[in-house]
Amino acid sequence: MVMWSLVVSMILTVLILLLTLLTIQKGYGYKHTIDPPVTKEEKQEEVEDDLR
C-alpha cells in the first residue's frame, strides 16, 4: 500500500511540474501589443468631436 501511494505521488508531482513549465512557456510566448501614441492634434480633434 505504501509503495502504491509513493508511485501515485511521484506521478502527480511530475504531472504538476510539466503543467507548470508549459504554463510558463506559454506566458513568455505571449505577444503584448500597445496602442500607438496619440498626438496633440488627434487629441484636440477628439475633444472637439466630444463637444459637438
QUIVEN-V642092 format. One record per helix or strand of 3 or more residues. SS is the DSSP state (@ for helix, = for strand). FROM is the first residue (numbers start at 1). TO is the last residue. If there is no record, write none. Layout:
ss->SS from->FROM to->TO
ss->SS from->FROM to->TO
This chain:
ss->@ from->2 to->29
ss->@ from->40 to->51
